[in-house]
Amino acid sequence: MQTYIPFDATTLPFLQLTSEQFEQYCEWLLYKDKDLTNVHRIQGNGHYQGGLDICANLAKSPQKLAAYECKCWRSLSIQELENTVKKFKQNDLISKIKKYVIILAQDQLPRNIRKKWDEIHQELHALGIESELWTAVTLTAKSQPYPDIVSKYFPMAPESQFYNEWMLRTHFI
């Protein structure tokens, strides 16, 4: 499912982060997700991670896992997407994974990447795995209720866009 934000809204500049900072940001954001427990980053890189950067248990089914792959890249190619999913499908934990999300730092996806993702999504669905592809747009929208995370990584983020919802929710105003 694609998340849309207003055309004049600003996405957070995730590409300014290092790969490690981007993973940390995603981990902090996933800590806030009430549908997840035991959120943790997987140490190592590439091959040693089995195609996963962050893993968590699903709150409603603790024996099942949600897996996240973070890509702090300017653009993702079809080959890179295919390699990422291939590595994921070879993971020893795949039988326990119920949800798989690729999180990208880039704002937009070219049409050919979207089309390839639709094919991959159907393939994973056939294996019983829910899958999502988040871009910087999705990540920005998911970040808006959490100014503590936004301000930690992006201290210059516009308060009008990222803090008002939190202020209302916590009765800060």
C-alpha positions in Angstrom: 0.0 0.0 0.0 1.4 3.4 -1.0 1.3 6.2 1.5 0.7 9.7 0.1 1.6 13.0 1.7 0.6 16.4 0.4 2.6 17.6 -2.6 3.9 20.6 -0.7 5.0 18.5 2.3 8.7 17.8 3.0 10.0 14.3 3.3 12.7 13.8 5.9 16.2 13.8 4.3 17.0 10.2 5.0 19.7 10.1 2.3 21.8 12.4 4.6 22.1 9.6 7.1 24.7 6.9 7.0 23.5 3.3 6.5 24.0 2.6 10.2 22.1 5.8 11.2 19.3 4.9 8.8 19.0 1.4 10.4 19.0 3.0 13.9 16.3 5.4 12.9 14.1 2.6 11.5 14.8 0.5 14.7 13.7 3.4 16.9 10.5 3.9 14.8 9.7 0.2 15.0 10.1 0.3 18.8 7.0 2.6 18.8 4.9 0.1 16.9 2.5 -1.5 19.3 2.1 -4.6 17.0 5.8 -5.5 17.6 7.8 -6.8 20.5 11.5 -7.6 20.9 12.5 -5.2 18.2 16.3 -5.5 17.5 18.9 -4.9 14.9 20.8 -7.8 13.5 24.5 -7.3 13.8 26.8 -7.8 10.9 26.3 -6.9 7.3 25.2 -8.3 4.0 25.6 -12.1 3.8 25.8 -12.6 7.6 22.5 -11.0 8.2 20.6 -13.3 5.8 19.0 -10.3 4.1 17.6 -8.8 7.3 18.6 -5.7 9.3 15.9 -5.6 11.9 13.7 -8.3 13.4 10.8 -8.3 15.8 8.1 -10.6 17.2 4.5 -10.0 16.3 2.6 -9.0 19.4 -0.4 -11.1 18.5 1.6 -14.1 17.4 4.9 -14.0 19.3 6.2 -17.1 17.6 6.0 -15.3 14.2 8.5 -12.7 13.1 8.4 -9.4 11.3 11.6 -8.8 9.3 13.0 -5.5 7.9 15.6 -4.7 5.4 16.9 -1.1 5.4 18.4 0.4 2.2 19.9 3.9 2.6 20.6 4.2 -1.1 19.9 7.0 -3.6 18.2 4.5 -5.9 17.4 0.9 -6.0 17.8 -1.1 -9.2 15.8 -4.2 -10.3 18.9 -6.3 -9.9 19.5 -5.1 -6.3 15.8 -5.6 -5.5 15.9 -9.2 -6.8 19.2 -9.9 -5.0 17.7 -8.5 -1.7 14.7 -10.8 -2.0 16.7 -13.8 -3.1 18.9 -13.4 0.0 15.8 -13.0 2.2 14.3 -16.2 0.8 17.4 -18.2 1.7 17.2 -17.1 5.4 17.0 -19.9 7.9 14.2 -18.1 9.7 11.9 -17.8 6.6 9.4 -20.3 7.9 8.8 -18.1 11.0 8.6 -14.8 9.1 5.0 -13.5 8.7 5.9 -10.0 7.6 8.7 -8.7 5.4 9.3 -5.0 4.8 12.0 -3.3 2.7 12.6 0.2 3.8 14.2 2.6 1.3 15.6 6.1 2.0 14.7 7.3 -1.5 11.5 9.3 -2.1 10.2 7.8 -5.3 10.3 4.5 -7.1 10.5 4.3 -10.9 7.6 2.4 -12.6 9.8 -0.6 -13.5 10.8 -1.1 -9.8 7.1 -0.8 -8.7 6.1 -3.4 -11.3 8.9 -5.7 -10.2 7.9 -5.2 -6.5 4.3 -6.2 -7.4 5.6 -9.5 -8.8 7.7 -10.1 -5.7 4.8 -9.1 -3.4 2.6 -11.8 -5.1 5.4 -14.4 -4.8 5.9 -13.7 -1.1 2.1 -13.7 -0.5 2.0 -17.2 -2.0 4.6 -18.2 0.6 2.3 -16.8 3.4 4.4 -13.7 3.9 2.9 -10.2 4.0 5.2 -7.8 2.3 5.6 -4.0 2.1 7.9 -1.6 0.4 8.4 1.7 2.3 10.0 4.8 0.7 11.1 8.0 2.4 7.5 9.2 1.9 6.1 6.3 3.9 8.8 6.6 6.5 8.1 10.3 6.9 4.4 9.8 7.3 5.1 7.0 9.9 7.5 9.4 11.7 5.2 12.3 12.2 3.7 11.1 15.5 7.1 10.7 17.0 9.0 14.1 17.3 11.4 12.5 19.8 12.9 10.3 17.0 12.7 13.0 14.3 14.4 15.6 16.4 17.2 13.1 17.4 18.2 12.5 13.7 16.9 15.7 12.1 17.1 18.6 14.6 16.2 21.1 11.9 13.0 19.4 10.9 10.1 21.9 10.6 8.1 21.9 13.9 4.9 22.7 12.1 5.0 19.4 10.2 6.5 17.0 12.7 5.5 18.2 16.2 1.8 19.4 16.2 0.3 15.9 16.2 2.4 14.8 19.1 1.6 18.0 21.0 -2.1 17.4 20.5 -1.9 13.7 21.4 0.0 14.4 24.7 -2.1 17.5 25.5 1.2 19.5 25.5 -0.5 22.6 24.0 
